[in-house]
Amino acid sequence: MPSTSPIHPSIHPQRVLTRTNLEQFSKAINLAALKDPSVRISHHINSLNAQKSLRFDAFRLNEASSFTLHLSL
């Protein structure tokens, strides 16, 4: 079962964001990665999704669990 603990207060599993807070979201991801070097973020564009979402698979190197962040375009 995926972990539900956020790596940063602004980053939560299954969080859907709009284009207007993309910059803030990106900064939060970068800040989380800087604070915890074990955090890895991979970017996958789900072109089959009718809502054109950008999916971020985030995980920690020391944990088996991961979670997915969704960004609505």
C-alpha positions, 0 to 999 in steps of 0.5 A, a space after each residue: 500500500 502506498 505511503 500517504 505521508 507527504 514529503 512536503 506540506 505542499 506535496 500530497 498523494 493524488 493532489 490535482 493542481 492547476 496551471 496557475 500554481 505550477 510554479 509554486 508546485 515545482 518549487 515545492 518539489 525542488 525544495 523537498 528534493 534539496 531537503 531530502 536527497 533520497 527523494 526522486 521525482 520522475 515525470 511521465 506524461 499520460 497522453 492517454 488521459 483525456 484530462 491531459 494530466 502530468 503524473 509525478 511518481 515520487 519515492 524515497 530511496 529508503 522506502 519501498 512505497 511510492 505515491 503519485 502526484 497528478 497535475 492537470 493541464 
